[in-house]
Amino acid sequence: MINIKDSAILFSGGTDSLALYAMSFTGSHTSVPKPERIHLLNMLNGMSRFPHFTKNRFDTAKIILESHSPKEKLPESLLIELDSGRLFQGLWLDRYEEFMPRYNGKNLVCVACKAAMHTRAIIYCLENDVKLLMAGYTKKQSYYPEQTPTFMDAMNAFSEKFGIRTTYPVFEDFSEETVSKHYLEDQGLPSTGGGERKCLFSQTYTTATENETGRYLSDMLPVLEEYIKYKIAGEPKAAAECFRPGRIKEMLIA
């Protein structure tokens, strides 16, 4: 296991991201290093309900985990709220009538949302010198297009362009729901309920396959790469221009 000062987790407060937080806090998984600081990135996409759910889960988990650990060995836990809503709009909501015919009429709203979240997380990691980003995606939820190898491999390769390693440590381990429940209960943590259920689009029906997901990401990741570079360079006007009306469509036609 590598020694690192900082790691980041995409954190909804649901059971899988909660377990990933506990693993990072305690160093109890071979693929999850115990850092000095854990950045728990709670993404606000503009479509979430019950906004206090994630903070309440974090506060409770932090108290429980700290009560089980020697004080001198406690990592610092930071819950960070980040807004991914504008990116989400640019990647899908503003343009879905244009985009859907290109992807066999499939609904890729959650793929776009997760791509926005990963992009916002990469920017945060670059700004705060965090080299490891983790997500609690699991095989038991691979019916979601954004929790498939096509999506995960693409986002891993994308983050590597910026010197950030993206991993999914519990994808195989939590292929059965009982495993995550047992792990959380062993830690004294809540083992039911999920933050993802609080999103308006979380149960949106789609028949999108990995083919459409891959095609969509191939089209959008170059736009997001450009966007990140402008944001990091301190050029907000150029970053906003990445999503001006008609620009993405023009790029796809070209």
N, C-alpha and C positions, 0 to 999 in steps of 0.2 A: 504494500500500500504506500502511495506517495505521501510526502509531508507537504502540506500547503497551508498558507495563512488564511486564504479566503475561498469560500465556495458559495455558489448560488443555487437555489432550488426554485423552480416554478411551483408556487404554493397556493392551492385553492382552499386548503383546510380539509379537503376530502381525505378518505382513509389512506390512499396510496401516497399522496404528498406528505401527509402527516407521518406515515411510517418512514418515509425517506428523511424527513427532518429528524426523527428519533435516531435513525441509523447514523446520521451525520453527527448528531450531538453526542452519541455514546461511542461512536467508532465500532459499531457492532455488525458491520457487514464488510466482507473482504474487498468489495468494489467501491465502498463509500468512505473516503478519508475523513478523519476528524480534524477540522481546521480550527484556527483561532477565532474566526468569525464566520457565521452562517447568515447569508443574505437570503431571506425568504421573500421572493418576488410575487406579490399578489397583483395580478393584472386586472385592470378595470376596463372592460370592453364596451361599456355603455349599456349592456343588456343584462346586467346582473341584478338579482333581487336579493333581499335580506343581506344588505352589505356588511352587517356586523358579524355575520357568521364566521368569516375567516379570522377576524381579530379575536373573537371569543375563543375559537379553537386554539389559536396561537397562544393566547394568554394562559389558558388552562394547561396546555401541553408544556409550556416553558416552566411553569411552577412545578408540575409533576416531575419532569426530567431533572430539574435542578435539585429537587428534594432527594433524588436517588444518587446524586453524584457528589464527590468531594469538591468543595468550593474552589480549591486551587486549580482544579482541572476543568472548570466550566468554560466552554466556548461562549463567545458573545453571540447572541441571537438578535437579528435585526429584521423586523417585518417592514417591508418597503412596498408602498402602494404605487403602482405605475399605470399610467393611462395609455392603453393601446387602442382606444376607440377611433381616433382619427385614422390610424393606419388601417384598421379593420374596415372603415368606410371606404377608403381608397382602394383596398384590395378586393372588395366584393360588394358591399351594400350600395355604394353609389353607382356601380357599373354592372350589376348582375344580369340585367337584360342584354347587355352587350356580350358578356362573358359566357353565359350558359350555352348558347348554340355551339361555341367552340369546343366545349367539353361534353358533347353528347346530351345536352340539356340537363346535366346532373347538378344537384345542389351541393356546392362545395363551401357553404357558409362556414362550417366549423374548421375546415382546412385553412381558409383565409384567416379566420380568427386566430388559430394557433400560429400561423406564419407571422401574423402581426405581433403576437406575444413573444415569440422567439426573437424577432427583430428588436423589439423594445428591450428584451433582456440582454441581447448582445450589446446594445448601446450602453446600457447600465454597466455591464461588465467592463467594457472598454473604459468608461469614465471612472471606474472604481478599482481598476487593476485586478479584476477577478478572472482567473484563467479556467475555472471549471464551472460548468452549468449543468445541472441535473434536472430531469423530469421524471415523474412517477408514472410513466406510461406502462401499461401491463397487457399481456397477451389476452387476458380475460375480457379486455375491452377493445380488442382489435377489430370489432365490427365498426368502430369509429374510423373513418378514413384517415384521420390525423394520428391514429395510434397504430399505424402499420409500418413495416420496414421501409416501404417506399418513402413515406414522410420522414421517418426518423433518420434514415441514412442521408436524405437530402439536407435536413437541418444540421446534421453533424458536419457534413462536408462544407456547408455554408458557413457555420461558425468557425471552422478551422481556417477559413480565409482571413479571419481577424485574430487568429492566435488564441481562440477559445475552444476548449474541448467540451462537447456536449455528450452526455451519457444518459443511459436509461437503466440504472442498476437493478430495478426490480421487474423488468419486463418478463423474464422467464420465471423468476422466483414466485411472483404473484399471479401465475396463470390460473391458480385456484383461489377463490375468495377466502377459503378457510385459512390459508397460509397468512394472509395479511391480517385477518381477524386474530389469529393466535399470536402473531408478533405484537400487535398493538396491545392486546390484553396482557401479555407478559410484561409490557412496559407500563401497565396501569393507565393506558390511554384509551380514549373513545374508539370503538371499533365499528360503529355504524354511522350512516349518514355521509353525505358527500357534498363538497362545495360546488362541484360541477352541476349538481341538480338545481342549483339556484340560478342558472343562466337560462334566459329565455329560449335560446337556440339549442340547449343541451339534448333535447329529445327530438330535434327536427329530423324528419324522415329523409333519407337519401339512399339511392342505389348506386352511388358513385363507387367505382372500383379503383384499385391502385393505378390502373392505366390513366384515368382522368386526373387522379391526384398528382401523378408524376408529370403529366403534361402541363397542368396548372402551375406547379412549382417551377418547371423549366421556363415557363413564360414570366413568372413573377419574381423569381429570385434575383435576376439581373437588375430589375427595378429597385428591389430592396437593397441590393449591394450598393447601388448608386446613392440611394437615400441615406444609408448609414454613413457613407464617406462624407457626404455633405453635412450631416448632423455633427459628426465628430470634428469636421473642419470649421465648424461655426458659421455655416452658410445656410441659415433657415429659409431664405427665399428660394434658393436652388433646391433644397430638400422638398419644400412644398410643391415646387414645379414638377417633381417626379409624378405627382398625382393630379396634375391639372386636367380638366375635362378633355377627353379625347386623346390624351398623350399615350396611354397604355394601348388603346385600340390602334393607334397609328403604328406603334412599335410592333404589335402582333401582326398587322397586315404586312408591314415591311419584311 
